[in-house]
Amino acid sequence: MTKKILITGATDGIGLLTANKFAALGHTLLIHGRNPEKLQAAKEQLIAAGAAAVICYQADLSDFSETRALIKQIQSEHSQLDVLINNAGIYKTNQPITKDNLDVRFVVNTLAPYLITTELKPLLNNNSRVVNLSSAAQAPVDLDALAGKFPLEDQFSAYAQSKLAITMWSRYLADHWQADSSQQTPVIIAVNPASLLASKMVKEGFGVAGKDMNIGADILVDLALKPEYQTHSSEYFDNDIGQFTAPHPAGEDEHNRNELIAAMENLL
């Protein structure tokens, strides 16, 4: 049975490779990107690969207004989603501060996918999956830095904090949504697709060629589709070791998670 799958950051790197794997299985793809030309090129590639249909959505996820417009467009055009993959991410940049005076890593890697997931919840059901791109790079979240009260000079620190944050809210939402038995609840899994894959982000950020991106794309497809992962909602999968495991200890603390959610909701 074909599924309807939304992938953010799907015009290059692991996002596009993953989309190609879904296309080859004949699924319907909703692909997001910032660049209209790259979106059109990706659409043509995915149709050629066998996708049942490809629908493009353009938005800059560092801009909350564009993220909200993206959400509204998807809500108006679709009544259900089977899979949401929050893949879009940013690490190294010459413009680390957004127009809202927030670190762009927190906005794109943490806040935008949280907004997309929570606002699109009515389109998700008990059989839906949300797969959130985390990383092996994780660090305790400084809530003042998240709120833009001071800049993080170290780009790696900003990235690592943003990736622990998405891992933390993945667990928070999964636990809290599951606790409400009156509502449909998707499976939510955070995943490190593998360290130092051969993406543009890795090449620009770390100056290395990186490993085969199929390693990461394959686990994203498996987590999205394979029945054995249906019972692992709220968990973190580390593809460097090939199994579910605990994230950074700071992400295991319930008090930390609650404070993070309160801070995010305040910003949004």
C-alpha positions as CSV (number, residue, x, y, z in Angstrom):
1,M,0.0,0.0,0.0
2,T,1.4,3.4,-1.0
3,K,1.9,6.1,1.6
4,K,1.9,9.9,1.6
5,I,5.3,11.1,2.9
6,L,6.4,14.6,3.7
7,I,10.2,15.2,3.8
8,T,11.7,18.6,4.7
9,G,15.1,19.5,3.2
10,A,14.5,17.1,0.3
11,T,16.3,18.8,-2.5
12,D,19.8,17.4,-1.8
13,G,21.9,15.3,0.5
14,I,20.3,12.6,2.6
15,G,16.9,14.1,2.1
16,L,16.9,13.7,-1.6
17,L,18.5,10.3,-1.4
18,T,15.8,9.1,1.0
19,A,13.1,10.6,-1.2
20,N,14.5,8.6,-4.1
21,K,14.3,5.4,-2.1
22,F,10.6,6.1,-1.3
23,A,10.0,7.0,-4.9
24,A,11.3,3.7,-6.1
25,L,8.7,2.0,-3.8
26,G,5.9,4.0,-5.5
27,H,4.9,6.3,-2.7
28,T,3.5,9.8,-2.9
29,L,6.0,12.5,-1.9
30,L,5.6,15.9,-0.5
31,I,9.0,17.5,-0.7
32,H,10.1,20.7,0.9
33,G,13.1,23.0,-0.1
34,R,14.2,26.6,-0.1
35,N,15.1,26.9,-3.8
36,P,12.4,26.6,-6.5
37,E,14.8,25.4,-9.2
38,K,16.2,22.7,-7.0
39,L,12.7,21.7,-6.0
40,Q,11.7,21.3,-9.6
41,A,14.8,19.3,-10.4
42,A,14.1,17.0,-7.4
43,K,10.5,16.5,-8.5
44,E,11.6,15.5,-12.0
45,Q,14.1,13.1,-10.6
46,L,11.6,11.5,-8.2
47,I,8.9,11.1,-10.8
48,A,11.5,9.3,-13.0
49,A,12.4,7.1,-10.1
50,G,8.8,5.9,-9.8
51,A,7.0,8.1,-7.3
52,A,3.2,7.9,-7.6
53,A,3.1,11.7,-7.3
54,V,5.4,14.5,-6.1
55,I,4.2,17.8,-4.7
56,C,6.6,20.7,-4.0
57,Y,6.6,23.1,-1.1
58,Q,9.0,26.1,-0.9
59,A,9.8,27.7,2.4
60,D,12.8,29.1,4.4
61,L,12.5,27.3,7.7
62,S,14.6,30.0,9.4
63,D,11.7,32.3,9.0
64,F,8.7,31.4,11.2
65,S,6.2,33.2,8.9
66,E,7.3,31.0,6.0
67,T,7.2,27.9,8.1
68,R,3.6,28.7,9.2
69,A,2.6,29.4,5.6
70,L,4.1,26.0,4.6
71,I,2.0,24.4,7.3
72,K,-1.2,26.1,6.2
73,Q,-0.7,25.1,2.6
74,I,-0.2,21.5,3.6
75,Q,-3.2,21.6,5.8
76,S,-5.4,23.0,3.1
77,E,-4.3,20.4,0.5
78,H,-4.1,17.2,2.5
79,S,-6.3,15.5,5.0
80,Q,-3.8,12.9,6.2
81,L,-0.1,12.1,6.3
82,D,1.5,8.6,6.7
83,V,5.1,9.7,7.3
84,L,6.7,13.0,8.3
85,I,10.5,13.2,8.1
86,N,12.0,16.3,9.7
87,N,15.2,16.2,7.8
88,A,16.0,19.9,7.1
89,G,19.1,21.1,9.0
90,I,21.9,23.6,9.1
91,Y,25.3,23.6,10.7
92,K,27.9,25.9,9.4
93,T,26.7,29.3,8.2
94,N,27.9,32.9,7.7
95,Q,24.5,34.2,9.0
96,P,24.0,32.5,12.3
97,I,21.4,34.9,13.6
98,T,17.9,35.1,12.2
99,K,15.7,38.2,11.8
100,D,14.1,37.2,15.1
101,N,17.5,37.4,16.8
102,L,17.7,33.7,17.3
103,D,20.4,31.2,16.4
104,V,19.5,29.7,13.0
105,R,20.5,26.2,14.2
106,F,17.9,26.3,16.9
107,V,15.3,27.7,14.5
108,V,15.8,25.3,11.6
109,N,16.9,22.2,13.5
110,T,14.7,22.4,16.6
111,L,11.9,25.0,16.5
112,A,10.6,24.7,12.9
113,P,10.3,20.9,13.0
114,Y,8.5,21.1,16.3
115,L,6.1,23.6,14.9
116,I,5.5,21.5,11.8
117,T,4.9,18.3,13.8
118,T,2.6,19.9,16.3
119,E,0.5,21.8,13.8
120,L,0.2,18.8,11.4
121,K,-0.8,16.4,14.2
122,P,-4.4,16.4,13.0
123,L,-3.2,14.8,9.7
124,L,-1.4,12.0,11.6
125,N,-2.9,8.9,13.0
126,N,-2.0,5.8,15.0
127,N,-0.2,4.2,12.0
128,S,1.7,7.4,11.1
129,R,5.4,7.8,11.7
130,V,7.4,11.0,12.6
131,V,11.1,10.5,12.1
132,N,13.3,13.4,13.4
133,L,16.9,13.9,12.4
134,S,19.1,14.1,15.4
135,S,22.9,13.5,15.5
136,A,25.7,11.9,17.5
137,A,26.7,15.5,18.2
138,Q,24.6,16.4,21.3
139,A,25.1,18.9,24.1
140,P,23.1,20.2,27.0
141,V,20.7,23.0,25.9
142,D,21.3,26.5,27.2
143,L,17.8,27.9,27.3
144,D,19.1,31.5,27.3
145,A,21.0,30.8,24.1
146,L,17.8,29.2,22.7
147,A,15.9,32.3,23.5
148,G,18.6,34.5,21.7
149,K,19.7,36.2,24.9
150,F,23.3,35.7,23.8
151,P,25.0,34.3,20.7
152,L,26.8,31.0,20.6
153,E,30.2,31.7,19.2
154,D,31.0,28.0,18.6
155,Q,28.9,26.7,15.6
156,F,29.4,23.1,16.6
157,S,28.0,23.8,20.1
158,A,24.9,25.5,18.6
159,Y,24.4,22.5,16.3
160,A,24.9,19.9,19.0
161,Q,22.5,21.7,21.4
162,S,19.9,22.0,18.6
163,K,20.2,18.2,17.9
164,L,19.8,17.2,21.6
165,A,16.8,19.6,21.7
166,I,15.0,17.8,18.8
167,T,15.7,14.5,20.5
168,M,14.2,15.8,23.7
169,W,11.0,17.2,22.3
170,S,10.6,14.0,20.2
171,R,10.3,12.1,23.5
172,Y,8.2,14.7,25.2
173,L,5.6,14.8,22.4
174,A,5.5,11.0,22.1
175,D,5.0,10.5,25.8
176,H,2.4,13.2,26.2
177,W,0.4,12.3,23.1
178,Q,0.4,8.6,24.0
179,A,-0.9,9.5,27.4
180,D,-4.1,10.9,25.8
181,S,-5.9,7.7,24.6
182,S,-8.7,9.8,23.1
183,Q,-6.5,11.0,20.3
184,Q,-4.8,9.5,17.3
185,T,-1.0,9.3,18.1
186,P,1.8,8.8,15.6
187,V,5.0,7.0,16.4
188,I,7.8,9.5,17.0
189,I,11.4,8.4,16.7
190,A,14.6,10.6,16.8
191,V,17.6,9.2,14.9
192,N,21.2,9.8,14.4
193,P,21.4,8.5,10.7
194,A,25.2,8.0,11.1
195,S,28.1,10.2,11.8
196,L,30.0,12.1,9.1
197,L,27.9,11.0,6.1
198,A,28.9,12.4,2.7
199,S,26.5,15.3,2.8
200,K,27.2,18.9,1.9
201,M,26.8,19.8,5.5
202,V,29.6,17.4,6.5
203,K,31.9,18.5,3.7
204,E,31.5,22.2,4.5
205,G,31.4,21.8,8.2
206,F,34.1,19.2,8.8
207,G,36.2,19.3,5.6
208,V,35.9,15.5,5.1
209,A,34.5,13.5,2.2
210,G,32.2,11.5,4.5
211,K,30.7,8.0,4.4
212,D,28.2,6.5,2.0
213,M,24.9,8.4,2.5
214,N,23.0,5.3,1.8
215,I,23.8,4.2,5.4
216,G,21.7,7.1,6.6
217,A,19.0,7.0,4.0
218,D,18.3,3.3,4.5
219,I,17.7,3.7,8.2
220,L,15.3,6.6,7.6
221,V,13.3,4.4,5.2
222,D,13.3,1.5,7.6
223,L,12.2,3.7,10.6
224,A,9.4,5.2,8.5
225,L,8.0,2.0,7.0
226,K,9.1,-1.2,8.8
227,P,6.5,-2.7,11.2
228,E,9.1,-3.6,13.8
229,Y,9.7,0.0,14.7
230,Q,6.0,0.7,15.4
231,T,6.5,-0.1,19.1
232,H,9.5,2.2,19.6
233,S,7.8,5.6,19.9
234,S,9.7,8.2,22.0
235,E,13.0,6.4,21.6
236,Y,16.3,7.4,20.1
237,F,18.0,5.3,17.4
238,D,21.8,5.6,17.0
239,N,22.8,4.3,13.6
240,D,26.4,4.4,14.5
241,I,25.8,1.4,16.7
242,G,22.7,0.2,14.9
243,Q,20.3,0.2,17.8
244,F,18.1,2.1,20.2
245,T,20.0,3.7,23.0
246,A,20.0,6.7,25.4
247,P,20.8,10.1,24.1
248,H,23.0,12.6,26.0
249,P,22.3,12.3,29.7
250,A,20.9,15.8,29.8
251,G,18.2,14.7,27.4
252,E,17.1,11.9,29.8
253,D,16.0,14.3,32.5
254,E,12.3,14.9,32.6
255,H,12.7,18.3,34.3
256,N,15.0,19.4,31.5
257,R,12.5,18.3,28.8
258,N,9.7,20.2,30.5
259,E,11.8,23.3,30.7
260,L,12.8,23.0,27.1
261,I,9.2,22.7,25.9
262,A,8.1,25.7,28.0
263,A,10.9,27.8,26.5
264,M,10.1,26.7,23.0
265,E,6.3,27.3,23.4
266,N,7.2,30.8,24.7
267,L,9.3,31.5,21.6
268,L,6.6,30.2,19.3
